[in-house]
């Protein structure tokens, strides 16, 4: 071997292992969420451009009802808080408490989806009615897909946490952390979506 | 000299993998295997895309549509563009060389996420096969690699949907790759190695990966909306249903302009690795190179509408995008002059690697000049959608990126295989490619200035002679592939043994065996803080001694 690191470097090398994977996985996840956020940004940009340059015919303009989406916003914001609680409970090594909060979070996510479904069925326009309707369904649908995946993820984490031996512990909390970051991201997107789609 | 490898104790994720040539067709997690998988897979698609290009040039020998029917011509040019961009240049300059070299350069044993890496590669062959088989089943997409609506909505849906799914897969692969590169470069650096000590290719890949992560998802979202328009008859981009085609163009070019940098920035990085080695001088202006790359990344994200000057773009937008685009000439010019300064006064060895790199510099500066010209609105309106654009684009992606790919193959083949390539064949390859390329594409500037539209199978008979000259150039390019193919196969079987470091290079991939062992180095990763310390005292500043064998 021709390359001989100095003794000082050697000790550094030994101290740092290449395999502290959990940090890198979270970093990778966040990079992925940046990418995912750009997909939403593209959709938002399209929606706002349509709104600015493609005026609808007067009979196609429909004022969205606010109560249900406001309830949805509250559901998601509360679910972010409950997920945070689950993380705190895990840090305190309280697995039972952690499982409870995870289940509540998943429940809130599913409640959001049901409420969204109710809204879809009560809206007076369908997917292909006009440009506005199509964009509305594309944006909320794409977000709903994220909530669906997130809820499944939370249930998986919950399942892992309650299995005997506890696969989710303080030492192995990457799945919980990843799901939590993802869930906060999905909630954040919803807040932006709510403002742009319903309030503006 | 002989190097023996102590068994590695860490991460035996590769222990269940095949060890012989079989690992190249398996779900290998080794970044070097994945890199070569990208390279070989990309090269096969390059040959297919090249055959399609040949078909286009044969068709254009005569002004009438005789060799290919018009709709077949449209399919052929769509497949040619899509294959060359998404299955050859992007995967090879990023995936192939990135995977092979980046872990060496940062002093790591593998990429940050080896499994994700393998997944990203294995998304490519199915996407490519789908795209090509669509031609034989229901006809391929006909709307060009840009898939502009309403054309993409009104042409036969089956091929277009396959095209969309295929590009979505390739985009996903690209995003996964980008995430992996960012994490590897920022998080997996060997202790003691600072960012500003990394070889230039790392910076190029970091910049490229930022572009990939920020812009590719927008294309994915756009194509999903386009597929709704085709399948569910929504009207996002369909004017007949109240939609807006300009929104598609904005979203598409928000990805596809950065895509040009995704194809060419890694090439910049590779050239910056190759030139210092063969001219025995440090890379000139390292710091300015780094800032130039980052400047191109930032500017590259805000120039997309210069593709849309004839799309009813408002005057303020034209002004902004003209100025922003012209500004890109500054960092690009800095890089150009830095390369020339690197060569200046060096002890240059004339070999295939440096010939292709110098060919790149010449072609790229020509493509860059026409690029600045195209950024000017009055000129752009004159030549929009003519062969001038085709010529400009090929000067960038072929004269630029593909020349660098060949240069890199000549440079790193000894590392990949342990064998030297034949230099005589390499120089024949270079001469044929350089002459053929310029003969093929230089006349197309004239065609474009005189108004020959692109993407049409038939043209005005006054352009016949120039088109025939161009086709002769294409024939030379096709022929140039033969000595290259013979060279890589023959040298692999019977080539001279390369040794560990035939070029006496200082970057870390040369400080191990050829080909390198599974985890790159038998012991600790070497700390290379002066990757371009040529012409200096070789044992100073903590650099490992040069490996002479």
HADDOCK unambig.tbl for C-alpha pairs under 7 A between the chains (distance, minus, plus):
assign (segid A and resid 1 and name CA) (segid B and resid 3 and name CA) 5.78 0.50 0.50
assign (segid A and resid 2 and name CA) (segid B and resid 547 and name CA) 6.45 0.50 0.50
assign (segid A and resid 3 and name CA) (segid B and resid 526 and name CA) 6.06 0.50 0.50
assign (segid A and resid 3 and name CA) (segid B and resid 544 and name CA) 5.48 0.50 0.50
assign (segid A and resid 3 and name CA) (segid B and resid 545 and name CA) 6.90 0.50 0.50
assign (segid A and resid 4 and name CA) (segid B and resid 544 and name CA) 6.88 0.50 0.50
assign (segid A and resid 5 and name CA) (segid B and resid 526 and name CA) 6.19 0.50 0.50
assign (segid A and resid 5 and name CA) (segid B and resid 527 and name CA) 6.82 0.50 0.50
assign (segid A and resid 12 and name CA) (segid B and resid 191 and name CA) 6.59 0.50 0.50
assign (segid A and resid 13 and name CA) (segid B and resid 191 and name CA) 6.58 0.50 0.50
assign (segid A and resid 24 and name CA) (segid B and resid 112 and name CA) 6.96 0.50 0.50
assign (segid A and resid 24 and name CA) (segid B and resid 183 and name CA) 6.66 0.50 0.50
assign (segid A and resid 24 and name CA) (segid B and resid 187 and name CA) 6.80 0.50 0.50
assign (segid A and resid 27 and name CA) (segid B and resid 183 and name CA) 6.85 0.50 0.50
assign (segid A and resid 28 and name CA) (segid B and resid 179 and name CA) 6.06 0.50 0.50
assign (segid A and resid 28 and name CA) (segid B and resid 183 and name CA) 6.26 0.50 0.50
assign (segid A and resid 31 and name CA) (segid B and resid 179 and name CA) 6.10 0.50 0.50
assign (segid A and resid 32 and name CA) (segid B and resid 179 and name CA) 6.65 0.50 0.50
assign (segid A and resid 35 and name CA) (segid B and resid 213 and name CA) 5.07 0.50 0.50
assign (segid A and resid 35 and name CA) (segid B and resid 214 and name CA) 5.62 0.50 0.50
assign (segid A and resid 35 and name CA) (segid B and resid 217 and name CA) 5.84 0.50 0.50
assign (segid A and resid 36 and name CA) (segid B and resid 217 and name CA) 6.55 0.50 0.50
assign (segid A and resid 38 and name CA) (segid B and resid 214 and name CA) 6.13 0.50 0.50
assign (segid A and resid 38 and name CA) (segid B and resid 217 and name CA) 5.91 0.50 0.50
assign (segid A and resid 38 and name CA) (segid B and resid 218 and name CA) 6.00 0.50 0.50
assign (segid A and resid 39 and name CA) (segid B and resid 217 and name CA) 4.85 0.50 0.50
assign (segid A and resid 39 and name CA) (segid B and resid 218 and name CA) 4.79 0.50 0.50
assign (segid A and resid 39 and name CA) (segid B and resid 221 and name CA) 5.47 0.50 0.50
assign (segid A and resid 42 and name CA) (segid B and resid 218 and name CA) 5.24 0.50 0.50
assign (segid A and resid 42 and name CA) (segid B and resid 221 and name CA) 6.85 0.50 0.50
assign (segid A and resid 42 and name CA) (segid B and resid 251 and name CA) 6.83 0.50 0.50
assign (segid A and resid 43 and name CA) (segid B and resid 221 and name CA) 6.98 0.50 0.50
assign (segid A and resid 46 and name CA) (segid B and resid 247 and name CA) 6.29 0.50 0.50
assign (segid A and resid 128 and name CA) (segid B and resid 233 and name CA) 6.70 0.50 0.50
assign (segid A and resid 128 and name CA) (segid B and resid 234 and name CA) 4.79 0.50 0.50
assign (segid A and resid 130 and name CA) (segid B and resid 235 and name CA) 7.00 0.50 0.50
assign (segid A and resid 131 and name CA) (segid B and resid 235 and name CA) 5.82 0.50 0.50
assign (segid A and resid 131 and name CA) (segid B and resid 236 and name CA) 6.02 0.50 0.50
assign (segid A and resid 131 and name CA) (segid B and resid 242 and name CA) 6.33 0.50 0.50
assign (segid A and resid 131 and name CA) (segid B and resid 243 and name CA) 6.12 0.50 0.50
assign (segid A and resid 134 and name CA) (segid B and resid 234 and name CA) 6.35 0.50 0.50
